Amino acid sequence: MNPSTGDLVKADEVAPANSVILLPNNRNIVGAAEQAVTASTKSVHVLPTSSIPQGIAALLAFNPDYDAETNLKQMNEAANQVRSGEVTTAVRGVSIEGIEVTEGQAIGLLDGTLVSADDTIEGSLKELVRSAEPGSGDLVTLYWGGDISGDDADKQAEWIRSDYPHVEVEVVQGGQMYYHYFVSFE
């Protein structure tokens, strides 16, 4: 579901603004976004976010009263404050950095690096959170999607609160299809 340069240019052109900031939210889309800068008739900027949590943090830092340059600076700072986790299902077996993964296992990635493989989604999520080492005052946001229910996500939030009592935890329906969880650590 990666958009092409043409898709991004079409979106730029219909945006009700003269200046547009693209948030790729995926390393695979950054190149297409950068090509859209020169193909668009508008002033287009790319903030090279590589995950959904980074994109959300950047959006929250956007201020419509600021110019593009100021917004880009603030949005970039916000995106760089976020560590991003993902829990999905392995589509093939692999061995990476000493972690053995079999097809069908739940895997956890932290900032794009494989940190967990487990037969359960919950087990992989736990190892992902432990690997992130959230500290006092941090905010952990679980964006649930795929085959996860709101009740499942709430249960996961409870053990995070229990194991990390000085961390704030939020649960948000993300609606993503192929990932059980996106996790934001900030």
C-alpha positions in Angstrom: 0.0 0.0 0.0 2.9 2.3 -0.7 1.8 5.4 -2.6 3.7 6.3 -5.8 5.2 9.7 -6.5 2.1 10.4 -8.7 -0.2 9.5 -5.8 1.6 12.0 -3.6 1.5 14.7 -6.2 -2.2 14.2 -6.7 -2.7 14.6 -2.9 -0.5 17.7 -2.8 -2.5 19.3 -5.7 -5.9 18.8 -4.0 -4.7 20.0 -0.6 -6.4 23.3 0.3 -3.0 25.0 1.0 -0.2 26.6 -1.0 2.4 24.8 1.1 2.3 21.1 1.9 4.3 18.9 4.3 4.5 15.2 3.5 4.9 12.7 6.3 5.9 9.4 4.7 5.7 7.4 8.0 7.6 4.6 6.3 11.2 4.4 5.1 10.0 2.9 1.8 8.0 6.0 0.9 10.6 8.7 1.6 12.0 8.5 -1.9 8.6 8.9 -3.6 7.9 11.8 -1.2 11.1 13.5 -2.1 10.4 13.1 -5.9 6.9 14.7 -5.3 8.7 17.9 -4.1 9.9 18.6 -7.7 6.9 17.2 -9.5 4.3 19.3 -7.6 3.2 22.8 -8.6 3.0 23.7 -4.9 5.6 24.3 -2.3 6.1 20.8 -0.9 8.3 19.8 2.0 9.2 16.3 3.2 9.6 15.5 6.9 11.1 12.0 6.6 9.2 10.2 9.3 9.7 6.5 9.2 6.8 5.3 11.4 3.2 6.0 12.3 4.1 7.0 15.8 6.6 9.5 14.5 4.1 10.9 12.1 1.5 11.3 14.8 4.0 13.1 17.1 4.9 15.4 14.2 1.2 16.2 13.5 0.6 17.1 17.1 3.4 19.6 16.9 2.0 21.3 13.8 0.7 24.8 14.3 -1.3 26.4 11.4 -0.3 29.9 12.6 3.4 29.1 11.8 5.2 29.1 8.5 6.4 25.9 6.9 10.0 26.3 8.1 9.1 26.8 11.7 6.6 23.9 11.5 9.1 21.6 9.9 11.6 22.4 12.7 9.1 21.8 15.5 7.6 18.7 13.8 11.0 17.2 13.3 11.9 17.7 16.9 8.7 16.1 18.0 9.2 13.1 15.6 12.7 12.6 16.9 11.5 12.3 20.5 9.6 9.2 19.7 10.7 5.6 19.7 8.5 3.4 17.5 7.5 -0.2 18.1 5.5 -2.6 15.9 4.1 -6.0 16.5 3.1 -8.0 13.5 3.2 -11.6 12.2 6.3 -13.1 10.5 5.6 -14.1 7.0 8.7 -16.3 6.8 11.3 -17.9 9.1 14.6 -16.0 9.6 17.4 -15.6 12.1 18.4 -12.0 12.8 20.8 -10.9 15.5 20.5 -14.2 17.4 16.7 -14.1 17.3 15.1 -17.1 15.7 11.8 -16.4 14.0 9.5 -19.0 12.5 6.7 -18.2 10.0 3.5 -17.3 11.8 5.2 -16.0 15.0 4.4 -12.6 16.5 7.5 -10.4 16.1 8.3 -7.1 17.7 10.4 -4.4 16.1 11.8 -1.4 17.9 12.9 1.5 15.7 13.1 -1.0 12.8 15.2 -3.6 14.7 13.9 -7.0 15.5 13.7 -7.4 19.3 11.2 -10.2 19.9 9.7 -13.3 18.4 7.1 -15.2 20.3 4.2 -17.7 19.7 1.8 -15.1 21.1 1.2 -11.5 20.3 1.2 -10.7 24.0 4.6 -12.3 24.6 6.1 -10.4 21.7 4.6 -7.1 22.9 6.0 -7.7 26.4 9.5 -8.2 25.1 9.2 -5.1 22.8 8.1 -2.9 25.8 10.9 -4.4 27.9 13.4 -3.7 25.1 12.3 0.0 24.9 12.9 0.4 28.7 10.3 3.1 29.3 11.2 5.4 32.1 9.5 7.5 34.7 7.2 10.1 33.1 7.3 8.4 29.7 4.1 8.0 27.6 3.5 4.6 26.0 0.7 4.6 23.4 -0.7 1.4 22.1 -2.4 1.8 18.7 -4.3 -1.5 18.1 -5.4 -2.9 14.9 -5.3 -6.1 12.8 -7.1 -8.9 14.7 -6.8 -7.2 18.1 -9.9 -6.1 20.0 -10.2 -3.1 22.3 -10.5 -5.4 25.3 -7.3 -7.2 24.3 -5.5 -3.8 24.0 -6.9 -2.7 27.4 -5.5 -5.9 29.0 -2.1 -5.2 27.5 -2.2 -1.6 28.8 -3.0 -2.9 32.3 0.2 -5.1 32.5 2.3 -2.2 31.2 0.8 0.0 34.0 1.4 -2.7 36.5 5.1 -3.4 35.5 5.9 0.3 34.9 3.8 2.3 37.4 5.5 5.6 36.7 4.6 5.4 32.9 1.5 6.8 31.4 -0.3 4.4 29.0 -2.8 5.3 26.4 -4.8 2.9 24.2 -6.0 4.1 20.7 -7.8 2.2 18.0 -5.3 2.6 15.1 -7.2 0.6 12.5 -4.1 -0.7 10.8 -4.6 -4.0 8.9 -1.3 -5.8 9.1 0.1 -4.8 12.4 -1.4 -6.0 15.7 0.1 -3.0 17.5 2.0 0.2 16.7 3.6 1.4 20.0 4.8 4.9 20.7 7.4 5.5 23.4 7.9 9.2 24.2 
